[in-house]
Amino acid sequence: MTQHNVDLVVLGGGSGGYAAALRAAELGKSVVLIEKDKVGGTCLHRGCIPTKALLHAAEVADAARDAASFGVRARLDGIDAAGLRAYREGIVAKKYKGLQGLINARGITVVEGTGTLASDRTVHVGDDVYAGTDVVLATGSYSRSLPGLEIGGRIITSEQALELDEVPASVVILGGGVIGVEFASVWRSFGVDVTIVEALDHLVPNEDVALSKGLERAFRKRGIASSLGVRFASATQTADAVTVTLEDGKTLTADYLLVAVGRGPATDGLGFEAAGVVVERGFVHTDATLQTDLAHVWAVGDIVRGLQLAHRGFAQGIFVAEQIAGLAPVPVPESQIPRITYCSPEVASVGLTEAQAVAAHGADGVTSYEYSLNGNGKSEIIGTTGLVKVVRAAGGPILGVHLLGDRMGELITEGQLAVAWEAFPDDIAPYIHAHPTQSESLGEAFLALAGKPLHAL
């Protein structure tokens, strides 16, 4: 065996891992980054970036289909699956090349292979041993399935959905969370017959119920069917179709079944527990600083229980690298991390839902306000409906901001600032939101909660 000694060994090259590597190198540390596939991880190659490329293509398809309503003569002749793949892969390739350039410029050594952690803060890759003064675990996540539901053939996950060389005629989607509704939105824009099956009572069930109900109305209007509050029972497939049976006896037949029931932490078989890292139901246990139960071994991203978001892992990677370098970074609480679901209409939120706020402060300790995008000029121009909902402590600061509507995800950072800085509506109300923009809808909500609504009764 050959041993290589460095300041930091990072196991996993996704958003959290490469962020930790880049920041540590920037702070003067020698870094080895171990990745079994490609640096960039799920987000760059099989998740965030390729799916959002599909969503933009879907937006273009909708614009062509609806062009006449804007006084433009255009038509949608169909979807070119090969052209769609080339567009998507071109974006991923460009971002991948840019990331490789950054890593090389920082002097980070990239090792391709599967790493196994040992108790002495070493990671074994084949016959090589990489020893770090510190080790960051950032091995990411995988697509979950359900007991007895085997992936294969016409039963697919999001990874296989991205690789389809056709636009199917019909799809059943098992799961109404982020991944499920995003693919439903894409496929419907491409003309696919889509049905979502969700065991809970609402789509995007982790969001404020006002957003969930608004999204359900919008999806019905778009022709996306949903079966809510009913559990999956079984699935059978033939060479040409898959049939899904629900617990209420209803059956659904489609070209494909997309299994979108969430992602699990990728921690099995990597030596974590044998090395002394505590793992709870697949997730790595850490303290508030993201250090594991093994000294100088840290964990970031999807293997740490909480929101499974690329930007969360990215921020955690930076946070850990700065601690290793002796700095004193301030952690960002989960409640202050913005969340966006990029379907049409978009769902964006930060902070507490109204139900969570009531649970924390009592029914009398919370007030909220909803502003419909029907009153917003820019939203009318681009042809979207939806709402802004702001939740505040009674007589106190803003606790949550919740948005629904096309392009509304671009506004959530303002909501994050309001929540993180514990702003009062009166603090924000005097600030001017440019006209005509969708940001005015947020301004209207803050004005209303400050006691001076202009466009609301």
SESEMAR-691413 format. One record per residue (C-alpha): x, y, z. Coordinates in steps of 0.2 Angstrom, whole numbers. Example, Ala and Ser with C-alpha at 12.3 -4.5 7.8 and 13.67 -1.06 7.14 Angstrom:
<node c1="62" c2="-22" c3="39"/>
<node c1="68" c2="-5" c3="36"/>
//
This chain:
<node c1="0" c2="0" c3="0"/>
<node c1="5" c2="18" c3="-3"/>
<node c1="0" c2="31" c3="9"/>
<node c1="-3" c2="49" c3="5"/>
<node c1="-3" c2="62" c3="19"/>
<node c1="-13" c2="79" c3="17"/>
<node c1="-22" c2="91" c3="28"/>
<node c1="-39" c2="86" c3="22"/>
<node c1="-47" c2="71" c3="13"/>
<node c1="-64" c2="74" c3="6"/>
<node c1="-74" c2="58" c3="2"/>
<node c1="-87" c2="62" c3="-11"/>
<node c1="-86" c2="76" c3="-24"/>
<node c1="-104" c2="82" c3="-25"/>
<node c1="-110" c2="100" c3="-19"/>
<node c1="-104" c2="98" c3="-1"/>
<node c1="-88" c2="89" c3="-5"/>
<node c1="-81" c2="100" c3="-18"/>
<node c1="-86" c2="116" c3="-9"/>
<node c1="-77" c2="109" c3="6"/>
<node c1="-62" c2="105" c3="-5"/>
<node c1="-62" c2="122" c3="-14"/>
<node c1="-63" c2="132" c3="2"/>
<node c1="-50" c2="122" c3="12"/>
<node c1="-38" c2="124" c3="-3"/>
<node c1="-42" c2="143" c3="-4"/>
<node c1="-37" c2="144" c3="15"/>
<node c1="-20" c2="135" c3="12"/>
<node c1="-24" c2="117" c3="15"/>
<node c1="-18" c2="102" c3="5"/>
<node c1="-33" c2="93" c3="-1"/>
<node c1="-37" c2="76" c3="-9"/>
<node c1="-55" c2="74" c3="-16"/>
<node c1="-61" c2="56" c3="-18"/>
<node c1="-75" c2="53" c3="-30"/>
<node c1="-81" c2="36" c3="-37"/>
<node c1="-90" c2="44" c3="-52"/>
<node c1="-88" c2="62" c3="-58"/>
<node c1="-84" c2="78" c3="-48"/>
<node c1="-101" c2="88" c3="-46"/>
<node c1="-111" c2="73" c3="-40"/>
<node c1="-129" c2="70" c3="-42"/>
<node c1="-133" c2="88" c3="-43"/>
<node c1="-123" c2="92" c3="-58"/>
<node c1="-124" c2="76" c3="-68"/>
<node c1="-141" c2="68" c3="-63"/>
<node c1="-151" c2="80" c3="-53"/>
<node c1="-152" c2="99" c3="-51"/>
<node c1="-144" c2="105" c3="-67"/>
<node c1="-151" c2="92" c3="-80"/>
<node c1="-168" c2="93" c3="-73"/>
<node c1="-169" c2="112" c3="-73"/>
<node c1="-163" c2="111" c3="-91"/>
<node c1="-178" c2="100" c3="-95"/>
<node c1="-189" c2="112" c3="-85"/>
<node c1="-183" c2="127" c3="-96"/>
<node c1="-186" c2="117" c3="-112"/>
<node c1="-203" c2="114" c3="-105"/>
<node c1="-206" c2="132" c3="-103"/>
<node c1="-201" c2="135" c3="-121"/>
<node c1="-213" c2="122" c3="-127"/>
<node c1="-227" c2="130" c3="-117"/>
<node c1="-222" c2="147" c3="-124"/>
<node c1="-223" c2="140" c3="-142"/>
<node c1="-240" c2="132" c3="-138"/>
<node c1="-248" c2="147" c3="-131"/>
<node c1="-240" c2="160" c3="-142"/>
<node c1="-256" c2="165" c3="-150"/>
<node c1="-262" c2="172" c3="-134"/>
<node c1="-248" c2="184" c3="-134"/>
<node c1="-251" c2="190" c3="-152"/>
<node c1="-237" c2="179" c3="-158"/>
<node c1="-238" c2="167" c3="-173"/>
<node c1="-229" c2="151" c3="-168"/>
<node c1="-233" c2="133" c3="-166"/>
<node c1="-226" c2="118" c3="-157"/>
<node c1="-223" c2="104" c3="-169"/>
<node c1="-217" c2="92" c3="-156"/>
<node c1="-202" c2="87" c3="-145"/>
<node c1="-185" c2="82" c3="-152"/>
<node c1="-179" c2="70" c3="-140"/>
<node c1="-161" c2="69" c3="-147"/>
<node c1="-160" c2="88" c3="-148"/>
<node c1="-167" c2="89" c3="-130"/>
<node c1="-153" c2="77" c3="-124"/>
<node c1="-140" c2="87" c3="-133"/>
<node c1="-145" c2="103" c3="-125"/>
<node c1="-146" c2="96" c3="-108"/>
<node c1="-129" c2="87" c3="-110"/>
<node c1="-121" c2="102" c3="-117"/>
<node c1="-125" c2="112" c3="-101"/>
<node c1="-119" c2="99" c3="-90"/>
<node c1="-103" c2="97" c3="-99"/>
<node c1="-99" c2="115" c3="-99"/>
<node c1="-102" c2="116" c3="-80"/>
<node c1="-92" c2="100" c3="-77"/>
<node c1="-77" c2="108" c3="-87"/>
<node c1="-78" c2="124" c3="-77"/>
<node c1="-79" c2="114" c3="-60"/>
<node c1="-64" c2="104" c3="-66"/>
<node c1="-54" c2="120" c3="-70"/>
<node c1="-58" c2="127" c3="-53"/>
<node c1="-52" c2="111" c3="-44"/>
<node c1="-36" c2="111" c3="-54"/>
<node c1="-32" c2="129" c3="-52"/>
<node c1="-33" c2="127" c3="-33"/>
<node c1="-21" c2="112" c3="-33"/>
<node c1="-33" c2="99" c3="-27"/>
<node c1="-29" c2="81" c3="-30"/>
<node c1="-44" c2="71" c3="-37"/>
<node c1="-44" c2="53" c3="-35"/>
<node c1="-56" c2="42" c3="-45"/>
<node c1="-63" c2="27" c3="-35"/>
<node c1="-73" c2="21" c3="-21"/>
<node c1="-66" c2="26" c3="-4"/>
<node c1="-68" c2="16" c3="13"/>
<node c1="-66" c2="25" c3="29"/>
<node c1="-54" c2="18" c3="43"/>
<node c1="-53" c2="23" c3="61"/>
<node c1="-36" c2="32" c3="60"/>
<node c1="-44" c2="45" c3="48"/>
<node c1="-38" c2="37" c3="33"/>
<node c1="-48" c2="33" c3="17"/>
<node c1="-43" c2="18" c3="7"/>
<node c1="-45" c2="17" c3="-12"/>
<node c1="-39" c2="1" c3="-19"/>
<node c1="-21" c2="-1" c3="-14"/>
<node c1="-19" c2="18" c3="-9"/>
<node c1="-22" c2="25" c3="8"/>
<node c1="-25" c2="44" c3="10"/>
<node c1="-22" c2="50" c3="27"/>
<node c1="-29" c2="67" c3="32"/>
<node c1="-27" c2="78" c3="48"/>
<node c1="-46" c2="80" c3="45"/>
<node c1="-59" c2="70" c3="34"/>
<node c1="-75" c2="76" c3="27"/>
<node c1="-88" c2="63" c3="23"/>
<node c1="-99" c2="69" c3="8"/>
<node c1="-105" c2="54" c3="0"/>
<node c1="-122" c2="60" c3="-5"/>
<node c1="-139" c2="51" c3="-8"/>
<node c1="-148" c2="39" c3="-19"/>
<node c1="-165" c2="37" c3="-26"/>
<node c1="-176" c2="27" c3="-14"/>
<node c1="-189" c2="14" c3="-19"/>
<node c1="-203" c2="6" c3="-8"/>
<node c1="-202" c2="-12" c3="-1"/>
<node c1="-206" c2="-25" c3="-14"/>
<node c1="-205" c2="-12" c3="-28"/>
<node c1="-190" c2="-16" c3="-39"/>
<node c1="-183" c2="-3" c3="-51"/>
<node c1="-180" c2="-9" c3="-69"/>
<node c1="-188" c2="-10" c3="-86"/>
<node c1="-203" c2="2" c3="-86"/>
<node c1="-202" c2="6" c3="-67"/>
<node c1="-189" c2="20" c3="-66"/>
<node c1="-181" c2="33" c3="-55"/>
<node c1="-177" c2="51" c3="-59"/>
<node c1="-159" c2="45" c3="-65"/>
<node c1="-167" c2="33" c3="-78"/>
<node c1="-180" c2="46" c3="-83"/>
<node c1="-167" c2="58" c3="-88"/>
<node c1="-159" c2="45" c3="-100"/>
<node c1="-175" c2="41" c3="-109"/>
<node c1="-173" c2="42" c3="-128"/>
<node c1="-192" c2="45" c3="-130"/>
<node c1="-205" c2="56" c3="-124"/>
<node c1="-218" c2="44" c3="-117"/>
<node c1="-237" c2="45" c3="-120"/>
<node c1="-241" c2="42" c3="-102"/>
<node c1="-233" c2="41" c3="-85"/>
<node c1="-238" c2="38" c3="-67"/>
<node c1="-228" c2="46" c3="-54"/>
<node c1="-226" c2="39" c3="-37"/>
<node c1="-223" c2="53" c3="-25"/>
<node c1="-229" c2="71" c3="-25"/>
<node c1="-214" c2="79" c3="-18"/>
<node c1="-201" c2="90" c3="-26"/>
<node c1="-194" c2="77" c3="-39"/>
<node c1="-212" c2="70" c3="-43"/>
<node c1="-220" c2="87" c3="-47"/>
<node c1="-205" c2="94" c3="-57"/>
<node c1="-205" c2="79" c3="-68"/>
<node c1="-224" c2="80" c3="-69"/>
<node c1="-223" c2="98" c3="-75"/>
<node c1="-209" c2="94" c3="-88"/>
<node c1="-219" c2="79" c3="-95"/>
<node c1="-235" c2="88" c3="-96"/>
<node c1="-227" c2="103" c3="-105"/>
<node c1="-221" c2="90" c3="-118"/>
<node c1="-239" c2="83" c3="-120"/>
<node c1="-238" c2="68" c3="-109"/>
<node c1="-253" c2="61" c3="-100"/>
<node c1="-247" c2="62" c3="-81"/>
<node c1="-255" c2="56" c3="-65"/>
<node c1="-247" c2="59" c3="-48"/>
<node c1="-250" c2="46" c3="-34"/>
<node c1="-246" c2="54" c3="-16"/>
<node c1="-250" c2="45" c3="0"/>
<node c1="-252" c2="61" c3="9"/>
<node c1="-266" c2="73" c3="7"/>
<node c1="-257" c2="86" c3="-3"/>
<node c1="-244" c2="89" c3="-16"/>
<node c1="-227" c2="96" c3="-9"/>
<node c1="-234" c2="91" c3="8"/>
<node c1="-219" c2="99" c3="17"/>
<node c1="-224" c2="116" c3="11"/>
<node c1="-237" c2="128" c3="18"/>
<node c1="-254" c2="121" c3="14"/>
<node c1="-259" c2="137" c3="5"/>
<node c1="-245" c2="133" c3="-8"/>
<node c1="-250" c2="115" c3="-9"/>
<node c1="-268" c2="119" c3="-13"/>
<node c1="-263" c2="132" c3="-25"/>
<node c1="-251" c2="120" c3="-34"/>
<node c1="-265" c2="107" c3="-35"/>
<node c1="-277" c2="119" c3="-43"/>
<node c1="-264" c2="124" c3="-55"/>
<node c1="-260" c2="106" c3="-60"/>
<node c1="-278" c2="102" c3="-62"/>
<node c1="-279" c2="117" c3="-74"/>
<node c1="-264" c2="110" c3="-83"/>
<node c1="-272" c2="93" c3="-85"/>
<node c1="-261" c2="84" c3="-72"/>
<node c1="-271" c2="72" c3="-63"/>
<node c1="-267" c2="68" c3="-45"/>
<node c1="-273" c2="54" c3="-33"/>
<node c1="-270" c2="60" c3="-16"/>
<node c1="-271" c2="52" c3="1"/>
<node c1="-271" c2="34" c3="-6"/>
<node c1="-256" c2="23" c3="-4"/>
<node c1="-247" c2="12" c3="-18"/>
<node c1="-251" c2="-6" c3="-17"/>
<node c1="-242" c2="-15" c3="-32"/>
<node c1="-235" c2="-13" c3="-49"/>
<node c1="-234" c2="-25" c3="-63"/>
<node c1="-226" c2="-23" c3="-80"/>
<node c1="-226" c2="-30" c3="-98"/>
<node c1="-215" c2="-26" c3="-113"/>
<node c1="-226" c2="-11" c3="-117"/>
<node c1="-234" c2="-4" c3="-101"/>
<node c1="-234" c2="-4" c3="-82"/>
<node c1="-250" c2="-6" c3="-71"/>
<node c1="-251" c2="2" c3="-54"/>
<node c1="-263" c2="-4" c3="-41"/>
<node c1="-268" c2="7" c3="-26"/>
<node c1="-274" c2="2" c3="-9"/>
<node c1="-291" c2="8" c3="-13"/>
<node c1="-292" c2="-4" c3="-28"/>
<node c1="-290" c2="9" c3="-42"/>
<node c1="-278" c2="4" c3="-56"/>
<node c1="-268" c2="15" c3="-67"/>
<node c1="-259" c2="10" c3="-83"/>
<node c1="-245" c2="20" c3="-92"/>
<node c1="-230" c2="18" c3="-102"/>
<node c1="-219" c2="21" c3="-87"/>
<node c1="-220" c2="22" c3="-68"/>
<node c1="-208" c2="35" c3="-61"/>
<node c1="-203" c2="31" c3="-43"/>
<node c1="-200" c2="48" c3="-34"/>
<node c1="-202" c2="44" c3="-15"/>
<node c1="-187" c2="53" c3="-9"/>
<node c1="-168" c2="50" c3="-8"/>
<node c1="-159" c2="40" c3="5"/>
<node c1="-141" c2="44" c3="12"/>
<node c1="-127" c2="34" c3="3"/>
<node c1="-118" c2="27" c3="18"/>
<node c1="-119" c2="8" c3="16"/>
<node c1="-103" c2="-1" c3="13"/>
<node c1="-91" c2="13" c3="16"/>
<node c1="-84" c2="8" c3="33"/>
<node c1="-92" c2="22" c3="42"/>
<node c1="-98" c2="12" c3="57"/>
<node c1="-83" c2="1" c3="59"/>
<node c1="-72" c2="17" c3="59"/>
<node c1="-82" c2="24" c3="74"/>
<node c1="-94" c2="35" c3="65"/>
<node c1="-112" c2="34" c3="72"/>
<node c1="-125" c2="31" c3="59"/>
<node c1="-144" c2="32" c3="63"/>
<node c1="-155" c2="24" c3="50"/>
<node c1="-142" c2="28" c3="36"/>
<node c1="-139" c2="46" c3="42"/>
<node c1="-122" c2="51" c3="49"/>
<node c1="-124" c2="58" c3="67"/>
<node c1="-116" c2="75" c3="69"/>
<node c1="-115" c2="88" c3="82"/>
<node c1="-120" c2="107" c3="79"/>
<node c1="-103" c2="110" c3="71"/>
<node c1="-106" c2="95" c3="59"/>
<node c1="-92" c2="85" c3="67"/>
<node c1="-96" c2="66" c3="69"/>
<node c1="-93" c2="55" c3="84"/>
<node c1="-75" c2="52" c3="77"/>
<node c1="-64" c2="66" c3="81"/>
<node c1="-58" c2="77" c3="66"/>
<node c1="-71" c2="68" c3="55"/>
<node c1="-85" c2="79" c3="48"/>
<node c1="-100" c2="76" c3="38"/>
<node c1="-110" c2="87" c3="26"/>
<node c1="-124" c2="86" c3="13"/>
<node c1="-137" c2="73" c3="11"/>
<node c1="-130" c2="61" c3="23"/>
<node c1="-134" c2="73" c3="37"/>
<node c1="-152" c2="72" c3="42"/>
<node c1="-162" c2="88" c3="37"/>
<node c1="-166" c2="96" c3="20"/>
<node c1="-158" c2="87" c3="5"/>
<node c1="-153" c2="102" c3="-5"/>
<node c1="-138" c2="106" c3="-15"/>
<node c1="-136" c2="123" c3="-8"/>
<node c1="-137" c2="117" c3="10"/>
<node c1="-123" c2="104" c3="6"/>
<node c1="-113" c2="118" c3="-2"/>
<node c1="-115" c2="130" c3="13"/>
<node c1="-111" c2="116" c3="25"/>
<node c1="-95" c2="111" c3="15"/>
<node c1="-89" c2="129" c3="17"/>
<node c1="-94" c2="130" c3="35"/>
<node c1="-83" c2="114" c3="39"/>
<node c1="-68" c2="120" c3="29"/>
<node c1="-68" c2="136" c3="38"/>
<node c1="-69" c2="127" c3="55"/>
<node c1="-54" c2="116" c3="50"/>
<node c1="-44" c2="131" c3="45"/>
<node c1="-47" c2="139" c3="63"/>
<node c1="-60" c2="152" c3="58"/>
<node c1="-77" c2="154" c3="67"/>
<node c1="-90" c2="153" c3="54"/>
<node c1="-109" c2="155" c3="59"/>
<node c1="-120" c2="141" c3="55"/>
<node c1="-136" c2="144" c3="45"/>
<node c1="-151" c2="136" c3="54"/>
<node c1="-162" c2="124" c3="43"/>
<node c1="-176" c2="136" c3="45"/>
<node c1="-167" c2="150" c3="36"/>
<node c1="-162" c2="139" c3="21"/>
<node c1="-173" c2="143" c3="5"/>
<node c1="-182" c2="129" c3="-3"/>
<node c1="-188" c2="130" c3="-22"/>
<node c1="-198" c2="117" c3="-32"/>
<node c1="-195" c2="122" c3="-50"/>
<node c1="-212" c2="116" c3="-58"/>
<node c1="-224" c2="127" c3="-66"/>
<node c1="-230" c2="136" c3="-56"/>
<node c1="-214" c2="137" c3="-45"/>
<node c1="-215" c2="134" c3="-26"/>
<node c1="-203" c2="144" c3="-15"/>
<node c1="-202" c2="146" c3="3"/>
<node c1="-191" c2="150" c3="18"/>
<node c1="-194" c2="149" c3="37"/>
<node c1="-209" c2="142" c3="46"/>
<node c1="-226" c2="137" c3="38"/>
<node c1="-241" c2="144" c3="47"/>
<node c1="-244" c2="127" c3="55"/>
<node c1="-227" c2="126" c3="61"/>
<node c1="-228" c2="144" c3="68"/>
<node c1="-244" c2="141" c3="77"/>
<node c1="-236" c2="125" c3="85"/>
<node c1="-222" c2="136" c3="91"/>
<node c1="-231" c2="152" c3="96"/>
<node c1="-249" c2="147" c3="98"/>
<node c1="-264" c2="151" c3="88"/>
<node c1="-265" c2="169" c3="95"/>
<node c1="-246" c2="172" c3="93"/>
<node c1="-246" c2="171" c3="74"/>
<node c1="-254" c2="181" c3="60"/>
<node c1="-252" c2="179" c3="41"/>
<node c1="-257" c2="188" c3="25"/>
<node c1="-259" c2="181" c3="8"/>
<node c1="-258" c2="192" c3="-8"/>
<node c1="-264" c2="185" c3="-24"/>
<node c1="-253" c2="187" c3="-40"/>
<node c1="-269" c2="192" c3="-49"/>
<node c1="-266" c2="209" c3="-43"/>
<node c1="-248" c2="210" c3="-49"/>
<node c1="-245" c2="218" c3="-66"/>
<node c1="-229" c2="208" c3="-71"/>
<node c1="-237" c2="191" c3="-66"/>
<node c1="-252" c2="196" c3="-77"/>
<node c1="-240" c2="200" c3="-92"/>
<node c1="-231" c2="184" c3="-91"/>
<node c1="-247" c2="174" c3="-88"/>
<node c1="-245" c2="166" c3="-71"/>
<node c1="-256" c2="165" c3="-56"/>
<node c1="-252" c2="161" c3="-38"/>
<node c1="-249" c2="170" c3="-22"/>
<node c1="-237" c2="177" c3="-9"/>
<node c1="-240" c2="172" c3="9"/>
<node c1="-231" c2="180" c3="24"/>
<node c1="-231" c2="173" c3="42"/>
<node c1="-226" c2="183" c3="56"/>
<node c1="-227" c2="182" c3="75"/>
<node c1="-241" c2="193" c3="82"/>
<node c1="-234" c2="210" c3="84"/>
<node c1="-217" c2="203" c3="80"/>
<node c1="-204" c2="198" c3="66"/>
<node c1="-207" c2="188" c3="50"/>
<node c1="-207" c2="170" c3="53"/>
<node c1="-210" c2="163" c3="35"/>
<node c1="-211" c2="168" c3="17"/>
<node c1="-220" c2="157" c3="5"/>
<node c1="-222" c2="160" c3="-14"/>
<node c1="-232" c2="152" c3="-28"/>
<node c1="-230" c2="157" c3="-46"/>
<node c1="-219" c2="156" c3="-62"/>
<node c1="-202" c2="164" c3="-58"/>
<node c1="-206" c2="167" c3="-40"/>
<node c1="-191" c2="156" c3="-35"/>
<node c1="-180" c2="171" c3="-40"/>
<node c1="-188" c2="181" c3="-26"/>
<node c1="-185" c2="170" c3="-11"/>
<node c1="-169" c2="177" c3="-6"/>
<node c1="-178" c2="193" c3="-1"/>
<node c1="-189" c2="182" c3="10"/>
<node c1="-173" c2="173" c3="17"/>
<node c1="-166" c2="190" c3="22"/>
<node c1="-182" c2="195" c3="31"/>
<node c1="-183" c2="179" c3="41"/>
<node c1="-165" c2="178" c3="45"/>
<node c1="-163" c2="196" c3="51"/>
<node c1="-180" c2="194" c3="60"/>
<node c1="-187" c2="209" c3="51"/>
<node c1="-203" c2="217" c3="56"/>
<node c1="-215" c2="221" c3="42"/>
<node c1="-213" c2="239" c3="47"/>
<node c1="-195" c2="238" c3="43"/>
<node c1="-197" c2="232" c3="25"/>
<node c1="-213" c2="242" c3="21"/>
<node c1="-204" c2="258" c3="17"/>
<node c1="-192" c2="250" c3="4"/>
<node c1="-197" c2="253" c3="-14"/>
<node c1="-200" c2="238" c3="-25"/>
<node c1="-198" c2="242" c3="-44"/>
<node c1="-213" c2="243" c3="-55"/>
<node c1="-218" c2="232" c3="-64"/>
<node c1="-210" c2="217" c3="-56"/>
<node c1="-216" c2="202" c3="-47"/>
<node c1="-206" c2="208" c3="-32"/>
<node c1="-220" c2="221" c3="-29"/>
<node c1="-231" c2="206" c3="-23"/>
<node c1="-219" c2="204" c3="-8"/>
<node c1="-219" c2="222" c3="-5"/>
<node c1="-238" c2="222" c3="-5"/>
<node c1="-239" c2="208" c3="8"/>
<node c1="-226" c2="217" c3="19"/>
<node c1="-236" c2="233" c3="17"/>
<node c1="-252" c2="224" c3="22"/>
<node c1="-244" c2="216" c3="38"/>
<node c1="-238" c2="234" c3="42"/>
<node c1="-255" c2="240" c3="43"/>
<node c1="-256" c2="250" c3="27"/>
<node c1="-262" c2="239" c3="12"/>
<node c1="-264" c2="248" c3="-5"/>
<node c1="-271" c2="235" c3="-16"/>
<node c1="-280" c2="224" c3="-4"/>
<node c1="-296" c2="227" c3="6"/>
//
